[in-house]
Amino acid sequence: AAKLTLLHVIASIEHVPYEELADFYATLEQRAGEALEGWRQELADQGLQVGWEIVLGRRTAEIVRWAGEHEVDLIVMESHRIDPQHPTEGLATLSHQVAVLAPCPVLLVK
């Protein structure tokens, strides 16, 4: 049976110790958890096996790390449309970075 995990990465602020921003991160984690639980419930109501997790760190690195550690078969991410007039402007996006670095296939949904 397939299992879906909703993963949210809270981007950490570099060069600032975690302890100095612990309350800030806790607030972000609470808000993200509420949103993830709402989505989880909607998907579970459709008969899917769904869980969620929140991690802190650099977004691309954490998504790729998590996928590798949990032997993920497929990553599904939202992606914006690329402007045909400026196609290289979309290459630094989170979704593109994950698509290139992930240890598994990545499905980008527009």
C-alpha positions as a Markdown table, in Angstrom:
| # | Residue | x | y | z |
|---|---|---|---|---|
| 1 | Ala | 0.0 | 0.0 | 0.0 |
| 2 | Ala | 1.2 | 3.5 | -0.9 |
| 3 | Lys | 1.9 | 5.9 | 1.9 |
| 4 | Leu | 2.0 | 9.7 | 1.4 |
| 5 | Thr | 4.0 | 12.0 | 3.6 |
| 6 | Leu | 3.5 | 15.7 | 3.6 |
| 7 | Leu | 6.9 | 17.3 | 4.3 |
| 8 | His | 7.3 | 20.9 | 5.3 |
| 9 | Val | 10.8 | 22.4 | 5.7 |
| 10 | Ile | 11.1 | 25.5 | 7.9 |
| 11 | Ala | 14.0 | 27.4 | 6.5 |
| 12 | Ser | 16.6 | 28.1 | 9.2 |
| 13 | Ile | 18.3 | 31.4 | 9.4 |
| 14 | Glu | 22.0 | 30.9 | 8.9 |
| 15 | His | 24.6 | 32.3 | 11.3 |
| 16 | Val | 21.9 | 32.7 | 14.1 |
| 17 | Pro | 22.0 | 30.1 | 16.8 |
| 18 | Tyr | 18.7 | 28.1 | 17.0 |
| 19 | Glu | 18.3 | 29.0 | 20.7 |
| 20 | Glu | 18.0 | 32.7 | 19.8 |
| 21 | Leu | 15.0 | 32.0 | 17.5 |
| 22 | Ala | 13.5 | 29.0 | 19.3 |
| 23 | Asp | 10.2 | 30.9 | 19.9 |
| 24 | Phe | 10.0 | 32.1 | 16.3 |
| 25 | Tyr | 10.6 | 28.5 | 15.0 |
| 26 | Ala | 8.1 | 27.1 | 17.4 |
| 27 | Thr | 5.4 | 29.5 | 16.1 |
| 28 | Leu | 6.2 | 28.6 | 12.5 |
| 29 | Glu | 6.1 | 24.9 | 13.4 |
| 30 | Gln | 2.7 | 25.2 | 15.1 |
| 31 | Arg | 1.2 | 27.0 | 12.0 |
| 32 | Ala | 2.7 | 24.5 | 9.6 |
| 33 | Gly | 1.5 | 21.6 | 11.7 |
| 34 | Glu | -2.1 | 22.9 | 11.7 |
| 35 | Ala | -2.0 | 23.3 | 7.9 |
| 36 | Leu | -0.5 | 19.9 | 7.4 |
| 37 | Glu | -3.0 | 18.2 | 9.6 |
| 38 | Gly | -5.8 | 19.8 | 7.7 |
| 39 | Trp | -4.4 | 18.5 | 4.4 |
| 40 | Arg | -3.7 | 15.2 | 6.0 |
| 41 | Gln | -7.3 | 14.8 | 7.1 |
| 42 | Glu | -8.7 | 15.8 | 3.6 |
| 43 | Leu | -6.5 | 13.1 | 2.0 |
| 44 | Ala | -7.2 | 10.5 | 4.6 |
| 45 | Asp | -10.9 | 11.1 | 4.1 |
| 46 | Gln | -10.3 | 10.0 | 0.5 |
| 47 | Gly | -8.9 | 6.7 | 1.7 |
| 48 | Leu | -5.2 | 7.6 | 1.5 |
| 49 | Gln | -2.6 | 6.6 | 4.1 |
| 50 | Val | -1.1 | 10.0 | 5.0 |
| 51 | Gly | 1.4 | 11.3 | 7.5 |
| 52 | Trp | 3.3 | 14.5 | 7.9 |
| 53 | Glu | 6.6 | 15.8 | 9.2 |
| 54 | Ile | 8.2 | 19.1 | 9.8 |
| 55 | Val | 12.0 | 19.6 | 9.7 |
| 56 | Leu | 14.2 | 22.7 | 10.1 |
| 57 | Gly | 17.1 | 23.5 | 7.8 |
| 58 | Arg | 18.1 | 24.5 | 4.3 |
| 59 | Arg | 15.0 | 23.6 | 2.2 |
| 60 | Thr | 16.6 | 21.8 | -0.8 |
| 61 | Ala | 19.1 | 19.9 | 1.3 |
| 62 | Glu | 16.5 | 18.8 | 3.8 |
| 63 | Ile | 14.1 | 17.6 | 1.2 |
| 64 | Val | 16.8 | 15.6 | -0.6 |
| 65 | Arg | 18.2 | 14.2 | 2.7 |
| 66 | Trp | 14.7 | 13.2 | 4.0 |
| 67 | Ala | 13.8 | 11.5 | 0.7 |
| 68 | Gly | 17.1 | 9.5 | 0.8 |
| 69 | Glu | 16.8 | 8.5 | 4.4 |
| 70 | His | 13.1 | 7.4 | 4.1 |
| 71 | Glu | 13.6 | 5.6 | 0.7 |
| 72 | Val | 11.0 | 7.8 | -1.0 |
| 73 | Asp | 9.8 | 6.5 | -4.4 |
| 74 | Leu | 8.5 | 9.8 | -5.7 |
| 75 | Ile | 8.6 | 13.5 | -4.7 |
| 76 | Val | 5.7 | 15.6 | -5.8 |
| 77 | Met | 6.2 | 19.4 | -5.7 |
| 78 | Glu | 4.4 | 22.4 | -7.0 |
| 79 | Ser | 6.3 | 24.4 | -9.6 |
| 80 | His | 5.7 | 27.7 | -11.3 |
| 81 | Arg | 5.6 | 28.1 | -15.0 |
| 82 | Ile | 8.8 | 29.1 | -16.8 |
| 83 | Asp | 8.6 | 32.2 | -18.9 |
| 84 | Pro | 9.7 | 31.2 | -22.4 |
| 85 | Gln | 11.2 | 34.7 | -22.9 |
| 86 | His | 13.5 | 34.1 | -19.8 |
| 87 | Pro | 13.8 | 30.4 | -19.4 |
| 88 | Thr | 17.0 | 30.4 | -17.3 |
| 89 | Glu | 15.3 | 32.5 | -14.5 |
| 90 | Gly | 13.5 | 29.4 | -13.2 |
| 91 | Leu | 16.6 | 27.3 | -12.8 |
| 92 | Ala | 17.4 | 28.5 | -9.2 |
| 93 | Thr | 13.9 | 27.5 | -7.9 |
| 94 | Leu | 13.5 | 25.1 | -5.0 |
| 95 | Ser | 11.6 | 22.7 | -7.2 |
| 96 | His | 14.3 | 22.7 | -9.9 |
| 97 | Gln | 17.1 | 22.1 | -7.4 |
| 98 | Val | 15.2 | 19.2 | -5.8 |
| 99 | Ala | 14.5 | 17.7 | -9.2 |
| 100 | Val | 18.2 | 17.7 | -10.1 |
| 101 | Leu | 19.5 | 16.5 | -6.7 |
| 102 | Ala | 16.8 | 14.1 | -5.5 |
| 103 | Pro | 17.6 | 10.4 | -5.2 |
| 104 | Cys | 14.3 | 9.5 | -6.8 |
| 105 | Pro | 12.0 | 10.8 | -9.5 |
| 106 | Val | 10.4 | 14.2 | -9.0 |
| 107 | Leu | 7.0 | 15.1 | -10.4 |
| 108 | Leu | 6.6 | 18.9 | -10.8 |
| 109 | Val | 3.0 | 20.0 | -10.8 |
| 110 | Lys | 2.1 | 23.4 | -12.4 |
